[in-house]
Amino acid sequence: MVEQKVRPLIDLYLQYPITYLSLSDLYTYEVIILLIYGIIVIFSFCTNFIAIIIFTFGRRSRSELSPFLLNLSVFNIIMTVYCIPFTITSLIFQRWLYPRALCIVLDVFKTFSVSGVLLTLIAIAIDRYCAVKYPLAIKIYSVHKRNLIALLIIWLLSIALAILWSPARSLPMQEKRLWVNSRSLLKSYIGSIDNVTDTSKSDYLLKSLHYQLVDTIQCVPNKNQRPVEVRRTILNFLQTYFFPLFILGFVYLRIAAMLWRRSNDGNNDLNGTTIITNNLFTHESIQFKKKLKQGIKMLLTVVILYAVLWLPMNVFQLCLNLLCYQRVQYHNFCSHGTLLQLLYIASHFLTVSNTAINPIIYGFANIRFRSDIRQIRHCILHCQGRTSFYYRTRFARTPSHELRNLSSINRK
């Protein structure tokens, strides 16, 4: 509900935060921020959706890691669709624009998607570690069964973490906020109040201003439980940033050490100092090691990007909850709402961009991935006579020496 108030505007301004009802209430830079976020959401959804299609039906880009990379894209889409739009619009408009129930489940989806991404990266690291340390033993077990078990564990753990960590973190709370038709006029009016010699300007500005107290919904942590929120923020930092990156760094350092040691052993063998008795140094195993190193470099790039792009948001959340207390010396800094808003948007944008960049690194930058895109696009454009799902799927999975036969069938 919206109710008109006759109380002095300055009293309302000092007592209630500002809120905005429509796009016309926003500054130009805020509208631009919404447009940029809209573009990156669409871009992230499209790149991850294409990655899912290619890893599902592509032939050349299929590998042991394809199910994990597909899983990464699924969690990225969940984050893109269910987390990003709700967060940025609520931040810009300074109120919750959606049904109350979505406020409660929003943190569940956030924790679920972030945990899913991190657990998938950890599963990939462990899989690569086993491939390097036990190259022969790992071939005994079925790849499909091994991947299926790993993905099942990832999803179950992600759901469990989302349910355990998210209850009552953000709740829909009713709060009265002040709406004005022009923030620039409001700023001029507040500045003119100090001029006691000329009250005509302030009277004129006051007549031009329209203001109301608005009943809004705020999807925020309970302010009365701030100590609990501080502990939760620290634990969230440890769970979604520090511990996962520590595990990933440790595993990849072990992999690098093993590859370096075996590379030196291989050089000694080539110099004639030792005798080759292990099939790791056959032509086939050398090619395998080469592909393994390329894959590990790609995965390390994904992990490093996650560490870099998520660091500002984690630091911001820690500083906001640890420093912004009423009893601490940083309270004056924490009272600058616009500055905090811009810092949050900047750090949040970096985390958002991570979901769009990931499929470019492990997908579009790969020659075989791009080849599958061209192949499936060719099938969609030229298989109009037989557009069934069976033919498109079979085309994507058919070896290259049979593609010409399929093309001749479609021409008939």
Number of C-alpha atoms within 10 A of each C-alpha: 7 11 9 10 11 8 8 9 20 12 9 19 17 10 12 15 15 19 21 20 16 8 13 11 17 18 13 10 9 15 15 12 16 16 12 12 19 15 12 19 21 13 17 27 22 15 21 27 17 17 26 23 14 25 24 17 19 26 23 21 21 17 12 15 17 20 20 22 24 21 21 24 26 20 23 26 23 18 24 25 15 17 20 21 15 17 16 19 17 16 14 20 18 19 22 22 16 13 10 15 10 17 23 19 20 21 22 23 23 20 23 25 26 19 25 26 25 23 22 24 23 20 19 21 22 17 17 23 20 15 17 21 14 11 16 13 10 15 10 8 10 10 13 11 10 13 19 14 10 18 19 11 15 22 19 13 16 24 18 14 17 22 16 11 16 19 13 13 20 18 21 20 15 13 14 19 21 20 22 20 17 16 16 10 16 21 11 14 21 16 11 17 15 11 12 9 7 11 12 12 14 19 13 11 16 18 9 14 15 14 20 18 21 20 16 22 22 20 25 16 16 15 9 8 10 14 13 13 17 18 14 16 19 15 14 17 18 15 15 18 19 15 12 19 20 11 14 21 17 13 17 19 13 15 22 16 12 15 17 12 12 15 14 12 16 18 13 14 15 13 10 10 10 12 11 15 9 8 11 17 18 12 10 11 14 14 13 15 19 12 12 16 17 12 15 19 13 16 21 17 15 18 19 14 17 21 17 13 18 21 17 19 21 22 12 16 18 18 14 17 17 18 17 17 15 11 8 10 11 14 13 11 12 16 12 10 11 9 12 15 12 13 15 18 18 14 19 20 21 17 22 22 18 19 27 23 19 25 25 15 15 18 25 18 12 13 12 16 21 16 17 22 22 12 18 21 14 14 21 15 9 14 19 11 10 15 14 10 9 9 16 18 16 15 24 23 18 14 11 12 8 10 16 10 10 16 14 9 12 16 11 6
